[in-house]
């Protein structure tokens, strides 16, 4: 399919005002509006259950915590290697 073949592309069509009104009227006429809305909300929450986690991961406090942990691990490892190397040098001086 070529990019300029408009007749072969699939698109979503927006609802017209009449169609929107018909859908709302149908919901109002039915007795189980609350059940339908609850099931719709449940489906939305199910699809977006990780949204809060992702939003938290995009905040400044998460970045600060992540960078702090990263530098603690990095400098902790370097300090451990430094101390181990220093102890090995001192053992060689004693011998």
ZAMARGU-4260 file (C-alpha; in steps of 0.2 Angstrom, whole numbers, plus 5000, padded with zeros to 4 digits):
<rodrens>
0) 5000/5000/5000 | 5007/5017/4995 | 5006/5031/5007 | 4996/5042/4996 | 4982/5029/4992
5) 4969/5038/5003 | 4955/5026/4998 | 4964/5011/5004 | 4968/5018/5022 | 4958/5012/5037
10) 4952/5026/5048 | 4941/5028/5063 | 4925/5038/5059 | 4919/5051/5072 | 4902/5050/5078
15) 4890/5063/5072 | 4879/5073/5084 | 4864/5062/5080 | 4873/5046/5083 | 4880/5053/5100
20) 4862/5058/5105 | 4856/5041/5100 | 4869/5032/5111 | 4865/5043/5126 | 4846/5040/5124
25) 4849/5022/5123 | 4859/5022/5139 | 4846/5033/5148 | 4831/5021/5142 | 4840/5005/5149
30) 4839/5001/5167 | 4856/4995/5169 | 4866/5011/5166 | 4875/5010/5183 | 4881/4992/5178
35) 4887/4997/5161 | 4896/5012/5168 | 4904/5002/5182 | 4910/4988/5169 | 4916/5002/5158
40) 4926/5010/5172 | 4933/4993/5177 | 4939/4989/5159 | 4947/5006/5159 | 4956/5004/5176
45) 4961/4986/5170 | 4969/4993/5154 | 4978/5007/5164 | 4982/4998/5180 | 5001/5003/5179
50) 4997/5021/5175 | 5000/5027/5193 | 5017/5018/5193 | 5022/5026/5177 | 5017/5043/5182
55) 5027/5041/5198 | 5042/5035/5188 | 5041/5051/5178 | 5042/5063/5193 | 5056/5072/5201
60) 5057/5063/5218 | 5058/5046/5209 | 5073/5053/5198 | 5081/5060/5214 | 5079/5043/5223
65) 5085/5033/5208 | 5101/5044/5206 | 5105/5043/5224 | 5104/5024/5224 | 5114/5023/5208
70) 5128/5034/5215 | 5128/5025/5232 | 5131/5009/5223 | 5144/5016/5211 | 5154/5025/5225
75) 5151/5010/5237 | 5159/4998/5225 | 5174/5010/5221 | 5177/5012/5240 | 5176/4993/5243
80) 5189/4991/5229 | 5200/5005/5236 | 5200/4997/5253 | 5203/4980/5247 | 5218/4986/5236
85) 5225/4997/5250 | 5224/4981/5262 | 5233/4971/5249 | 5247/4984/5247 | 5249/4985/5266
90) 5251/4966/5267 | 5265/4967/5254 | 5274/4980/5264 | 5273/4969/5280 | 5281/4954/5271
</rodrens>
